[in-house]
Structure formats: C-alpha cells, structure tokens
Amino acid sequence: MTEAPRPATNLQIPDDLSGIAAEQYRAAMRHYPAGVTIITLSSPNGPVGFTATSFASLSLEPPLVSFNIAHTSSSITALLDADSVVIHFLGEHQQHLAQRFARTAEERFVDRSLWTTLDTDEPVLHGTPIWVRATLQQLIPIGDHTLTVGLVTRVHDNTDETPIAAPLLYYKGHYHRPTSLNE
Ligand SMILES: Cc1cc2nc3c(=O)[nH]c(=O)nc-3n(C[C@H](O)[C@H](O)[C@H](O)COP(=O)(O)O)c2cc1C
C-alpha cells in the first residue's frame, strides 16, 4: 500500500538549521526568476495589498493557487481574517505598482485613481493584464511564512487587448520583461 503523504505541518527541521547559511540560501534564490503579482484583500480597516513573487498554480481540478506570506508582513493579520483575495499578474507597464506595494503600507492605496473595488469588496488595480479572485481554503504556517491556498472563483483576462502587455518578471533583485527564444 502506498504511504499517504505526511501533512506539511509535521515538518521536522533540526535546531542547527539545514547545514547551509541564510546568505547562501538567499544568494541561490536570487537566481530563480519569478512572475510578479500583487495580492489584495479587503479588511475592516480598509484595503490591504502586497507585492508577491511566491505565487504558484497548484491544482487544475479543483482550480487551486498558492502564495506565501511572511509572518512579519503588515498584511498578515488581515489575510488571516479574510475570506478571499485578488491576485494580479502584473504587466511590464506596472513596475511602479510592484514597487509601491512593497514599500510603506499606508501609501499603497492612497492614489484612488489606481484601483477600484469589486462587488465582492476586494480592491482591483486598473490596467492589470490578468487577475484572479480566490477564496481562501487553507493557511499553513511553515518556517517564517504562511503557505496560503485559494480556490479560484473568478478569472479576469484582458490579454486580448492591444498593445499586449508582456508579464513583469523579477530576477536577481531587478524587474525584467521576457524575451522569446523562438521568434
Ligand atoms: C519582488 C518582490 C516579491 C515579494 N514577494 C513576497 C512574497 O511572496 N510574500 C511576502 O510575504 N512578501 C513578499 N514581498 C515583500 C512584500 O511585498 C512587502 O514588501 C513586505 O511584506 C513588507 O511590507 P510591510 O512593511 O507592509 O510588512 C516581496 C517584495 C518584492 C519586492
């Protein structure tokens, strides 16, 4: 009989860490490129949002996505209380938003011309090529982050608009746009 996978919460990490230094880990991770998202939600104290590259597509049936939020994040209390989020897949023209949503939390939503609110209350950033709404299913604290799993309930796709916006990427501490090898 196949052994059932162990739940992630049983994670056992020795006290002396894993044998590599934090610097070594950080230096290696810089070389892994990632798409840039902004995750937004509504809270009793107003809109909340942060830039995140930890987004991943997790499952097709059912349609699940995941991302990780740092335990030190000013957004974590609101996220733990929220029922849903909107995940924006940023275009290359939205680098300023990626920067804004990684800086001072109080200033992220100050410019009212940058966003609107869905009928389900989450803030949505104008001009985003694709955004998905997801209801939160599981919040799993692991290490210094919480792995968050959401069920996609709505997809908003603007990618048939012209000019087509290339996705915004983050790599080695800088923002990039992709270059195709096949054209
Ligand atoms: C490119 C980039 C990717 C990021 N990815 C994440 C992420 O996946 N999860 C996370 O919790 N914070 C991530 N952050 C950090 C947050 O955007 C934010 O800067 C941080 O939470 C500090 O905000 P705070 O002062 O509101 O806590 C990322 C920042 C940048 C610039």
The ligand as an SDF file (V2000), in Angstrom:
LIG
                    3D

 31 33  0  0  0  0  0  0  0  0999 V2000
    9.6570   41.3260   -5.9150 C   0  0  0  0  0  0  0  0  0  0  0  0
    9.0890   41.1480   -4.5330 C   0  0  0  0  0  0  0  0  0  0  0  0
    8.4740   39.9590   -4.1920 C   0  0  0  0  0  0  0  0  0  0  0  0
    7.9180   39.7650   -2.9140 C   0  0  0  0  0  0  0  0  0  0  0  0
    7.2860   38.5850   -2.6120 N   0  0  0  0  0  0  0  0  0  0  0  0
    6.7190   38.4280   -1.3850 C   0  0  0  0  0  0  0  0  0  0  0  0
    6.0040   37.2370   -1.0660 C   0  0  0  0  0  0  0  0  0  0  0  0
    5.8620   36.3310   -1.8840 O   0  0  0  0  0  0  0  0  0  0  0  0
    5.4660   37.1370    0.1720 N   0  0  0  0  0  0  0  0  0  0  0  0
    5.5870   38.1380    1.1120 C   0  0  0  0  0  0  0  0  0  0  0  0
    5.0650   37.9910    2.2300 O   0  0  0  0  0  0  0  0  0  0  0  0
    6.2520   39.2880    0.8250 N   0  0  0  0  0  0  0  0  0  0  0  0
    6.8150   39.4480   -0.3920 C   0  0  0  0  0  0  0  0  0  0  0  0
    7.4690   40.6060   -0.6890 N   0  0  0  0  0  0  0  0  0  0  0  0
    7.5400   41.6720    0.3260 C   0  0  0  0  0  0  0  0  0  0  0  0
    6.2400   42.4920    0.3980 C   0  0  0  0  0  0  0  0  0  0  0  0
    5.8440   42.9620   -0.8580 O   0  0  0  0  0  0  0  0  0  0  0  0
    6.4230   43.7100    1.3170 C   0  0  0  0  0  0  0  0  0  0  0  0
    7.4620   44.4930    0.8450 O   0  0  0  0  0  0  0  0  0  0  0  0
    6.7590   43.2850    2.6980 C   0  0  0  0  0  0  0  0  0  0  0  0
    5.7280   42.4710    3.1800 O   0  0  0  0  0  0  0  0  0  0  0  0
    6.9280   44.4750    3.6440 C   0  0  0  0  0  0  0  0  0  0  0  0
    5.7130   45.1080    3.7630 O   0  0  0  0  0  0  0  0  0  0  0  0
    5.1350   45.5470    5.1810 P   0  0  0  0  0  0  0  0  0  0  0  0
    6.0290   46.6650    5.6520 O   0  0  0  0  0  0  0  0  0  0  0  0
    3.7550   46.0140    4.8620 O   0  0  0  0  0  0  0  0  0  0  0  0
    5.1740   44.3560    6.0760 O   0  0  0  0  0  0  0  0  0  0  0  0
    8.0170   40.8080   -1.9540 C   0  0  0  0  0  0  0  0  0  0  0  0
    8.6560   42.0210   -2.2990 C   0  0  0  0  0  0  0  0  0  0  0  0
    9.1840   42.1830   -3.5720 C   0  0  0  0  0  0  0  0  0  0  0  0
    9.8430   43.4930   -3.9330 C   0  0  0  0  0  0  0  0  0  0  0  0
  1  2  1  0
  2  3  1  0
  2 30  2  0
  3  4  2  0
  4  5  1  0
  4 28  1  0
  5  6  2  0
  6  7  1  0
  6 13  1  0
  7  8  2  0
  7  9  1  0
  9 10  1  0
 10 11  2  0
 10 12  1  0
 12 13  2  0
 13 14  1  0
 14 15  1  0
 14 28  1  0
 15 16  1  0
 16 17  1  0
 16 18  1  0
 18 19  1  0
 18 20  1  0
 20 21  1  0
 20 22  1  0
 22 23  1  0
 23 24  1  0
 24 25  2  0
 24 26  1  0
 24 27  1  0
 28 29  2  0
 29 30  1  0
 30 31  1  0
M  END
$$$$
